[in-house]
Amino acid sequence: MKRVALILLSVLMAVAVRAADISLELRDSSKGPGERSRSRLRTLSNEVVGTAVEIPSTWRVHEDPVLFNTYGFALFDPEGPKVGGHERSPVARIALAYQIRPEQVEALIADLLQKNSALPVRRVEVAVGGGLKGLGVTGLPGTDPYTLLYVADGDRVYRIGLWTASAESMQPGFLESGLDARALNLLASLRFEEPSRSVESLRLTPVGEAMYARPPAEQMALNAQAHDERTNELAGLAGEAPIGETEVAAARLTPVNNAACEFAQPWSLNWQTVWDSSNRFYTNYTTTYSGTYYNLRPNQYGWSAMSGNYGSWWGQNFHIRKCNTGMINQYYANDWPVHFNGNVYSATNGKVEWAGWDYYDSEGYMTLGNYVVVRNGSYRAVMAHLTSIAPGITWGASVGLNTIIGYAGRTGGPWDEHVHSRIAYGESLTYNGQPYGGSIVWPTYIRCVSCPANDPGDARGNGDGQYDYYYNGIKYYTRFYHGRWMRG
């Protein structure tokens, strides 16, 4: 067993580590300069991408589930909350850019700089393992500070996206490269080799087809039944809210301080739960990571819970940022546990402004997976991690509170199925329509459809899933806390 000093700046790793699991002294980016922690490392090799890299044994690896214009894998750090991020915080995506030739790299970088000229982006050059160099752009928008690099090795080109940790963990090299110690260490350990297996051999579904894939017939029958039930319940209440944007005129809004980083939902903004009775997550349901932990409401359909699924809600420091002008602000986002391929609705009515994966020429938002943005005036709702998007949900389409926008899933990373949802105000848009900046909004009245007047509780005796307020034929939840039951 050999100890190796990993130098934080651009010094390359002197010793190639070949054991699959060995104990090394690793500079921990969650510590201050000079502090160290011991971490188990393993060598991660990928025969299709043609790479080998040293990573902590605790990191999760998420291979591309569909065929993008590059093929690779993403790395996630479970220590995210300790450095101000989400549990399973994204570290990097390492991909073979199989459609790109080395002579195209400079033009791609120039194009990326031009498209993002409204942001403080800049060109960077970074040392990469094996004596190679990465050329790219830092300061790109996304879910965390993001840098995109291209690395040429012979006639092959690799595209590497890196999400940095919190500002407290940044080392001096960050100022020059846009990367923290964690990212620099990762790049130093990278080795490239001729892939021994082709991308075509994986037989992955192309992203354009996967984006709108139809769930299995049996699930679609359950979804149709749930939607019919919801439609009938709405008819017996106040009916469907207007379809499309209703918050266009500023005069119709509760006054908002544009300089604020956060504020409460105004009464004029429709906000609702985003699932229906197709959500059987808590009924004899087994998940990938949590097993049978959530079988808490047997034979009771349509339930979810605030920050269930080991998920996140405001105040837990999993979803972060209120005031960043160059990234998506998500402090008041919530992760709602959902049934795989169950119906998903928009948190507000409006017009679709984004639908799909972020994969084309940058990947700063890629951990949102297949996601939809709906704009209602100056407000934008995000619903993320969808398995697929419903037919007709394309840019400019009008949606109401009873419009199915997609089907629930776990795209974007290594987690159980859930819908990540939040609303923000006054955001700017990237050149291709993805939101960043603005003010994050916390809910005060979330509309529900099938929520009961009384909740008998779950298998453990926990209830409190009844609606809190009834007004003009509409039921609302008005109390929000970790683990509270809610019905769609």
C-alpha positions as CSV (number, residue, x, y, z in Angstrom):
1,M,0.0,0.0,0.0
2,K,1.5,3.3,-1.0
3,R,0.9,6.9,0.2
4,V,0.7,9.5,-2.5
5,A,0.6,13.3,-1.9
6,L,-2.1,14.9,-4.1
7,I,-0.9,18.4,-4.8
8,L,-3.8,20.9,-5.0
9,L,-2.7,23.0,-7.9
10,S,-1.6,21.8,-11.3
11,V,1.1,19.2,-10.3
12,L,0.4,15.9,-11.9
13,M,0.0,12.7,-10.0
14,A,3.4,11.0,-9.9
15,V,2.4,7.5,-9.2
16,A,-0.3,5.6,-11.0
17,V,-2.5,3.7,-8.5
18,R,-3.6,0.4,-9.8
19,A,-5.3,-1.3,-6.9
20,A,-9.1,-1.3,-7.0
21,D,-9.4,-0.1,-3.3
22,I,-6.4,1.4,-1.5
23,S,-6.0,3.8,1.5
24,L,-4.5,7.1,0.4
25,E,-4.0,10.5,2.0
26,L,-6.3,12.8,0.0
27,R,-6.7,16.5,0.3
28,D,-10.3,17.0,1.2
29,S,-12.0,20.0,-0.5
30,S,-14.4,20.4,2.5
31,K,-11.4,21.2,4.7
32,G,-9.4,24.4,4.9
33,P,-5.9,24.6,3.4
34,G,-3.5,22.4,5.3
35,E,-6.2,20.1,6.7
36,R,-6.3,16.5,5.5
37,S,-8.6,13.5,5.8
38,R,-8.1,9.9,5.0
39,S,-10.4,8.5,2.2
40,R,-10.6,5.2,0.6
41,L,-9.9,5.5,-3.1
42,R,-10.7,3.2,-6.0
43,T,-9.8,3.1,-9.7
44,L,-12.8,3.6,-11.9
45,S,-12.3,2.4,-15.5
46,N,-14.8,2.7,-18.3
47,E,-14.1,0.7,-21.5
48,V,-16.6,2.7,-23.6
49,V,-15.4,6.1,-22.6
50,G,-11.7,5.1,-22.5
51,T,-10.8,6.5,-19.1
52,A,-9.5,5.5,-15.7
53,V,-9.8,7.8,-12.7
54,E,-9.1,7.7,-9.0
55,I,-12.2,8.5,-6.9
56,P,-13.2,8.1,-3.2
57,S,-15.0,4.8,-2.7
58,T,-18.0,6.6,-1.3
59,W,-18.7,8.4,-4.5
60,R,-21.6,7.2,-6.7
61,V,-21.3,6.6,-10.4
62,H,-24.2,7.3,-12.7
63,E,-23.8,6.2,-16.3
64,D,-25.7,7.9,-19.1
65,P,-29.2,6.3,-19.3
66,V,-29.8,7.4,-22.8
67,L,-27.7,8.3,-25.8
68,F,-26.6,12.0,-25.9
69,N,-24.3,13.5,-28.4
70,T,-21.5,12.5,-26.0
71,Y,-21.4,9.3,-23.9
72,G,-20.1,9.2,-20.3
73,F,-20.8,8.9,-16.6
74,A,-21.3,11.4,-13.8
75,L,-19.8,11.3,-10.3
76,F,-21.6,12.3,-7.1
77,D,-20.2,13.0,-3.7
78,P,-22.4,11.9,-0.7
79,E,-20.6,14.4,1.5
80,G,-22.4,17.3,-0.3
81,P,-24.3,18.7,2.7
82,K,-20.9,19.2,4.5
83,V,-19.8,21.6,1.8
84,G,-23.1,23.4,1.4
85,G,-24.7,21.2,-1.3
86,H,-27.3,18.5,-1.9
87,E,-26.7,15.0,-0.6
88,R,-25.1,13.1,-3.6
89,S,-23.8,16.4,-4.8
90,P,-22.6,16.4,-8.4
91,V,-18.8,16.4,-9.0
92,A,-18.2,15.8,-12.6
93,R,-19.4,14.2,-15.8
94,I,-16.6,12.6,-17.9
95,A,-17.6,11.8,-21.5
96,L,-16.3,10.7,-24.8
97,A,-17.3,13.4,-27.4
98,Y,-17.6,10.8,-30.2
99,Q,-19.0,13.4,-32.7
100,I,-16.2,15.9,-32.2
101,R,-12.7,16.1,-33.8
102,P,-9.7,17.8,-32.1
103,E,-9.6,20.6,-34.7
104,Q,-13.2,21.6,-33.8
105,V,-12.5,22.3,-30.1
106,E,-11.4,26.0,-30.4
107,A,-14.5,26.9,-32.4
108,L,-16.7,25.1,-29.8
109,I,-15.1,27.1,-27.0
110,A,-15.5,30.4,-28.9
111,D,-19.2,29.6,-29.6
112,L,-19.8,28.8,-25.9
113,L,-18.2,32.1,-24.8
114,Q,-20.3,34.0,-27.3
115,K,-23.6,32.3,-26.3
116,N,-23.0,33.0,-22.6
117,S,-21.5,36.5,-23.0
118,A,-24.2,38.0,-20.6
119,L,-22.5,36.0,-17.8
120,P,-19.0,36.4,-16.3
121,V,-17.6,33.4,-18.3
122,R,-14.0,33.1,-19.3
123,R,-11.7,30.8,-21.2
124,V,-9.5,28.5,-19.1
125,E,-6.7,26.0,-19.6
126,V,-6.1,23.3,-17.0
127,A,-3.5,20.5,-16.6
128,V,-5.0,17.0,-16.9
129,G,-3.5,13.7,-16.1
130,G,-1.2,12.0,-18.5
131,G,0.5,15.3,-19.5
132,L,-2.6,16.5,-21.4
133,K,-4.4,19.8,-21.0
134,G,-8.1,20.8,-20.8
135,L,-9.4,23.8,-22.7
136,G,-12.8,25.2,-21.9
137,V,-15.0,27.8,-20.3
138,T,-15.7,28.5,-16.6
139,G,-18.4,30.6,-15.0
140,L,-21.2,28.8,-16.9
141,P,-24.7,28.7,-15.4
142,G,-26.1,25.5,-13.8
143,T,-27.1,23.9,-10.5
144,D,-23.7,24.6,-9.0
145,P,-20.6,26.6,-10.2
146,Y,-19.8,24.9,-13.5
147,T,-16.8,24.6,-15.8
148,L,-16.7,22.7,-19.2
149,L,-13.5,21.4,-20.5
150,Y,-12.4,19.7,-23.8
151,V,-9.4,17.3,-23.7
152,A,-7.9,16.0,-26.9
153,D,-5.9,12.7,-26.8
154,G,-4.8,11.8,-30.3
155,D,-7.8,11.8,-32.5
156,R,-10.2,11.4,-29.6
157,V,-11.9,14.3,-27.8
158,Y,-13.3,14.2,-24.3
159,R,-15.8,16.6,-22.7
160,I,-15.6,17.0,-19.0
161,G,-18.0,19.0,-17.0
162,L,-17.1,19.9,-13.4
163,W,-19.4,21.3,-10.6
164,T,-17.4,22.9,-7.8
165,A,-18.3,22.8,-4.1
166,S,-19.1,25.7,-1.9
167,A,-17.1,28.9,-1.7
168,E,-15.7,28.0,1.7
169,S,-13.9,25.0,0.2
170,M,-12.3,26.9,-2.7
171,Q,-8.5,26.9,-2.8
172,P,-6.2,29.6,-4.4
173,G,-6.2,27.8,-7.8
174,F,-9.9,28.4,-8.0
175,L,-9.4,32.1,-8.9
176,E,-7.4,31.1,-12.1
177,S,-9.2,27.9,-13.2
178,G,-12.7,28.2,-11.8
179,L,-12.1,24.8,-10.1
180,D,-11.8,23.8,-6.5
181,A,-9.3,21.3,-5.0
182,R,-11.7,18.4,-5.5
183,A,-12.0,19.1,-9.2
184,L,-8.2,19.7,-9.6
185,N,-7.4,16.4,-7.9
186,L,-9.9,14.5,-10.1
187,L,-8.4,16.0,-13.3
188,A,-4.8,15.1,-12.1
189,S,-5.8,11.5,-11.7
190,L,-7.5,11.1,-15.1
191,R,-5.9,8.7,-17.6
192,F,-7.1,8.2,-21.2
193,E,-6.9,5.1,-23.4
194,E,-8.3,3.8,-26.6
195,P,-11.9,2.5,-25.8
196,S,-12.2,-1.2,-26.1
197,R,-16.0,-1.2,-26.6
198,S,-18.0,1.0,-28.9
199,V,-20.8,3.4,-27.9
200,E,-23.1,1.7,-30.5
201,S,-22.7,-1.6,-28.6
202,L,-24.6,-0.2,-25.6
203,R,-27.8,0.1,-27.7
204,L,-29.0,3.1,-25.8
205,T,-32.2,4.9,-26.8
206,P,-31.4,8.2,-28.5
207,V,-32.2,11.2,-26.3
208,G,-34.8,12.7,-28.7
209,E,-36.7,9.4,-28.5
210,A,-36.3,8.9,-24.8
211,M,-37.3,12.4,-24.0
212,Y,-40.9,11.7,-25.0
213,A,-41.0,7.9,-24.5
214,R,-44.4,6.5,-23.5
215,P,-44.6,4.6,-20.2
216,P,-45.7,1.0,-20.4
217,A,-49.4,0.4,-21.3
218,E,-50.3,-0.9,-17.9
219,Q,-49.0,2.2,-16.2
220,M,-50.6,4.5,-18.8
221,A,-54.0,2.9,-18.0
222,L,-53.5,3.7,-14.3
223,N,-52.4,7.2,-15.2
224,A,-55.5,7.7,-17.4
225,Q,-57.7,6.5,-14.6
226,A,-56.0,8.9,-12.1
227,H,-56.4,11.8,-14.4
228,D,-60.1,11.1,-15.0
229,E,-60.6,11.0,-11.2
230,R,-58.8,14.3,-10.8
231,T,-60.8,15.9,-13.6
232,N,-64.0,14.8,-11.9
233,E,-62.9,16.1,-8.5
234,L,-62.0,19.4,-10.1
235,A,-65.4,19.6,-11.7
236,G,-67.0,19.1,-8.2
237,L,-64.9,21.9,-6.7
238,A,-64.0,25.2,-8.3
239,G,-63.1,23.7,-11.7
240,E,-59.9,24.0,-13.7
241,A,-57.9,27.2,-13.3
242,P,-57.3,29.1,-16.5
243,I,-54.9,27.4,-19.0
244,G,-51.8,29.4,-19.9
245,E,-50.4,32.5,-18.3
246,T,-52.6,34.4,-15.8
247,E,-50.0,36.6,-14.1
248,V,-49.0,38.7,-17.0
249,A,-49.9,42.2,-15.9
250,A,-47.7,43.5,-13.1
251,A,-50.6,45.5,-11.8
252,R,-52.5,42.3,-10.9
253,L,-49.7,41.1,-8.6
254,T,-48.9,41.6,-5.0
255,P,-46.1,44.2,-5.1
256,V,-42.7,42.5,-5.2
257,N,-39.3,44.0,-4.4
258,N,-37.2,43.1,-7.4
259,A,-34.0,43.3,-5.4
260,A,-35.2,40.7,-2.9
261,C,-33.5,37.3,-2.9
262,E,-36.6,35.6,-1.6
263,F,-40.3,36.4,-0.9
264,A,-43.6,34.7,-0.1
265,Q,-46.0,33.5,-2.8
266,P,-48.5,36.2,-3.6
267,W,-52.2,35.2,-3.5
268,S,-52.5,35.9,-7.3
269,L,-50.1,33.0,-8.1
270,N,-51.7,29.6,-8.5
271,W,-49.4,27.0,-6.9
272,Q,-50.4,23.3,-6.6
273,T,-49.2,19.8,-5.7
274,V,-47.7,18.1,-8.7
275,W,-49.0,14.5,-8.5
276,D,-52.3,12.6,-8.5
277,S,-53.6,9.2,-7.4
278,S,-51.2,7.5,-9.8
279,N,-48.7,8.1,-7.1
280,R,-48.6,4.8,-5.3
281,F,-45.2,5.4,-3.8
282,Y,-46.2,4.5,-0.3
283,T,-48.2,1.4,-1.2
284,N,-46.1,-1.8,-1.2
285,Y,-43.6,0.0,-3.3
286,T,-39.8,-0.8,-3.5
287,T,-37.3,1.9,-4.6
288,T,-33.8,1.6,-5.9
289,Y,-32.0,3.1,-2.9
290,S,-34.5,3.1,-0.1
291,G,-35.9,-0.4,-0.6
292,T,-39.3,-0.8,1.1
293,Y,-38.8,2.0,3.6
294,Y,-41.7,4.0,2.2
295,N,-44.5,1.4,2.5
296,L,-46.2,3.6,5.0
297,R,-49.7,4.1,3.6
298,P,-50.7,0.7,2.2
299,N,-53.6,0.8,-0.3
300,Q,-53.9,4.6,0.1
301,Y,-53.1,6.2,-3.2
302,G,-52.1,9.8,-4.1
303,W,-49.9,10.6,-1.1
304,S,-46.5,12.2,-1.0
305,A,-44.6,14.0,1.8
306,M,-42.5,17.1,2.2
307,S,-38.8,16.1,1.9
308,G,-39.6,12.4,1.9
309,N,-37.3,10.0,0.0
310,Y,-34.4,11.2,2.2
311,G,-35.1,14.3,0.1
312,S,-34.8,18.0,0.6
313,W,-36.9,21.0,1.6
314,W,-35.9,24.4,2.6
315,G,-34.0,24.8,5.8
316,Q,-32.0,21.6,5.5
317,N,-29.2,23.1,3.4
318,F,-29.7,20.4,0.7
319,H,-31.1,22.8,-1.9
320,I,-29.1,26.0,-1.7
321,R,-28.9,29.5,-3.0
322,K,-31.2,32.4,-2.8
323,C,-29.3,35.3,-4.3
324,N,-26.9,34.0,-7.0
325,T,-27.1,35.9,-10.2
326,G,-25.4,33.3,-12.3
327,M,-26.9,30.0,-11.3
328,I,-30.4,28.6,-10.6
329,N,-31.6,29.5,-7.1
330,Q,-33.3,26.6,-5.4
331,Y,-33.4,27.2,-1.6
332,Y,-37.1,26.6,-1.4
333,A,-37.2,23.6,-3.7
334,N,-38.8,20.4,-2.5
335,D,-38.3,16.7,-3.4
336,W,-41.6,15.0,-3.6
337,P,-41.5,11.1,-3.5
338,V,-43.4,9.7,-6.5
339,H,-44.3,6.5,-8.2
340,F,-42.1,5.7,-11.2
341,N,-43.9,6.8,-14.4
342,G,-46.8,8.3,-12.5
343,N,-48.4,11.5,-13.7
344,V,-46.7,14.8,-13.0
345,Y,-48.4,18.3,-13.3
346,S,-46.9,21.8,-13.3
347,A,-46.7,23.6,-10.0
348,T,-48.4,26.5,-11.7
349,N,-50.3,27.2,-15.0
350,G,-48.5,29.0,-17.8
351,K,-46.5,28.4,-20.9
352,V,-43.7,25.8,-21.4
353,E,-40.3,27.5,-21.7
354,W,-38.1,24.5,-21.5
355,A,-38.6,20.7,-21.9
356,G,-35.8,18.2,-22.0
357,W,-32.3,17.4,-20.9
358,D,-29.4,19.9,-20.8
359,Y,-26.8,18.0,-22.9
360,Y,-26.2,19.8,-26.3
361,D,-23.1,22.0,-25.7
362,S,-22.9,22.3,-21.9
363,E,-24.3,20.3,-19.1
364,G,-24.6,22.7,-16.1
365,Y,-28.2,21.7,-15.5
366,M,-27.8,18.0,-16.4
367,T,-28.5,16.8,-12.8
368,L,-32.0,18.1,-13.2
369,G,-32.4,15.2,-15.7
370,N,-35.4,15.4,-18.1
371,Y,-37.1,18.6,-16.8
372,V,-39.8,21.1,-17.7
373,V,-40.0,24.8,-17.0
374,V,-43.4,26.6,-17.0
375,R,-43.5,30.4,-17.1
376,N,-46.4,32.3,-15.6
377,G,-45.7,36.0,-16.2
378,S,-42.5,36.7,-14.3
379,Y,-42.7,33.4,-12.3
380,R,-41.1,30.1,-13.4
381,A,-41.8,26.7,-12.1
382,V,-39.3,23.8,-12.5
383,M,-40.4,20.1,-12.4
384,A,-37.3,17.9,-12.7
385,H,-36.1,14.2,-12.9
386,L,-38.9,13.1,-15.2
387,T,-38.6,9.7,-16.9
388,S,-40.2,11.3,-19.9
389,I,-42.2,14.3,-21.0
390,A,-45.9,14.1,-22.1
391,P,-46.9,14.5,-25.7
392,G,-47.4,18.2,-26.7
393,I,-45.3,19.6,-23.9
394,T,-43.0,21.6,-26.0
395,W,-41.7,25.2,-26.0
396,G,-44.7,27.6,-26.1
397,A,-47.4,25.1,-25.2
398,S,-50.0,26.4,-22.7
399,V,-50.6,24.2,-19.7
400,G,-53.3,24.3,-17.0
401,L,-53.3,22.9,-13.5
402,N,-54.9,19.7,-14.9
403,T,-52.4,19.3,-17.7
404,I,-50.1,16.3,-17.4
405,I,-46.6,17.5,-18.3
406,G,-44.7,14.3,-17.9
407,Y,-44.1,11.1,-16.0
408,A,-42.1,10.8,-12.7
409,G,-38.7,9.3,-12.5
410,R,-35.1,9.6,-11.3
411,T,-33.2,11.1,-14.2
412,G,-30.2,13.2,-13.6
413,G,-28.5,11.2,-10.8
414,P,-28.3,8.4,-8.4
415,W,-31.5,8.8,-6.3
416,D,-34.9,7.4,-5.8
417,E,-37.8,8.6,-8.0
418,H,-39.1,12.0,-7.0
419,V,-40.2,15.3,-8.5
420,H,-37.9,18.2,-7.7
421,S,-40.1,21.3,-7.8
422,R,-39.7,25.0,-7.1
423,I,-40.9,28.4,-8.2
424,A,-38.8,31.6,-8.7
425,Y,-39.4,35.1,-9.9
426,G,-37.7,37.4,-12.3
427,E,-35.1,34.9,-13.6
428,S,-32.9,35.5,-16.6
429,L,-32.5,32.8,-19.3
430,T,-29.6,31.2,-20.9
431,Y,-29.3,31.4,-24.7
432,N,-31.4,28.1,-25.0
433,G,-34.0,29.0,-22.4
434,Q,-32.8,27.7,-19.0
435,P,-33.4,29.8,-15.9
436,Y,-30.9,31.4,-13.6
437,G,-30.7,34.3,-11.1
438,G,-33.9,35.9,-9.9
439,S,-35.6,35.6,-6.5
440,I,-36.7,32.3,-5.0
441,V,-40.3,32.0,-3.8
442,W,-41.6,30.1,-0.8
443,P,-45.2,28.8,-0.8
444,T,-48.0,30.2,1.4
445,Y,-50.9,28.4,-0.2
446,I,-50.5,25.1,-2.2
447,R,-53.6,24.0,-3.9
448,C,-54.6,20.3,-3.7
449,V,-57.4,18.4,-5.3
450,S,-57.9,15.0,-3.5
451,C,-56.7,16.1,-0.1
452,P,-59.1,15.0,2.6
453,A,-60.8,16.9,5.4
454,N,-59.5,14.4,7.9
455,D,-56.4,12.2,7.7
456,P,-56.5,8.9,9.7
457,G,-52.7,8.6,9.4
458,D,-50.1,6.2,8.0
459,A,-48.9,2.8,9.3
460,R,-46.9,4.5,12.0
461,G,-49.8,6.6,13.2
462,N,-48.6,9.8,11.6
463,G,-51.4,11.9,10.0
464,D,-51.8,15.6,9.5
465,G,-52.4,15.2,5.7
466,Q,-55.8,17.0,5.7
467,Y,-56.1,20.3,3.9
468,D,-55.7,23.5,6.0
469,Y,-57.9,26.0,4.2
470,Y,-61.0,26.0,2.0
471,Y,-61.9,29.0,0.0
472,N,-64.2,29.5,-3.0
473,G,-64.3,25.7,-3.8
474,I,-60.5,25.3,-3.6
475,K,-58.6,23.3,-0.9
476,Y,-55.1,24.4,0.2
477,Y,-52.2,23.4,2.3
478,T,-50.8,26.3,4.3
479,R,-48.5,24.6,6.8
480,F,-45.2,23.3,5.6
481,Y,-42.7,21.3,7.6
482,H,-40.3,18.3,7.1
483,G,-42.2,15.1,6.5
484,R,-45.7,16.5,6.4
485,W,-48.1,14.2,4.5
486,M,-49.9,15.8,1.5
487,R,-52.3,14.4,-1.1
488,G,-52.4,15.5,-4.7
